[in-house]
Amino acid sequence: MSRAALARLGLLAVTAGSGALGCSPSPRDVVPESRDVRVTPDGGNGEAYVHVARRPHGVVALAEARHMKDEEARAIVERIADELERCATGLEAQHLLVEGAARVVAVAGPSGTPALNVRLAPGDAVAQNALLCLVAPVRATTLPLPTPSGTPGLAIEATWGPSRASPAPDTYGDAGAGL
């Protein structure tokens, strides 16, 4: 996932000392503890994700999985990446695919159907692409059932866009068809 795409989502980790804010907190100004996924490099090996599934039109990265087996989480990410690719290919054929990025946190409900928290890069076309190609497949996923040890969930981040290998739309119609 490119730094620019993550920056559009506000996903790059930023650290600031509490004294840098300059205001004393009031009860209404206090932000509750967050469970946001922070994307930071881990000690120099360059991998910031648990698993990354790359496809021609996009990338789906597993940022974190809780209370589920690694194999289950990776299989879910691979299936979502396949769905993203299938959908993006169709949208590109219709000239409706735009560059976009999203972050989805899915937490299993009592039946395994996930509740979602979604953050999208700005733009109506990005939102349309995300709903069709990313949010719908995640929503259709059944997560493992909650257990006494905890509720399964995962956080994924995705970027997508037109394939760099695909030709630009023919702006001249069939004028060059016989060449």
Secondary structure, 3 states (H helix, E strand, C coil): CCHHHHHHHCCECCCCCHHHHCCCCCCCCCCCCCCCCCECCCCCCCCCCCEEEEECCEEEEEEEEECCCHHHHHHHHHHHHHHHHHHHHHHHHCCCCCCEEEEEEEEECCCCCEEEEEEECCCHHHHHHHHHHHHHHHHCCCCCCCECCECCEEEEEEEECCCCCCCCCCCCCCCCCCC
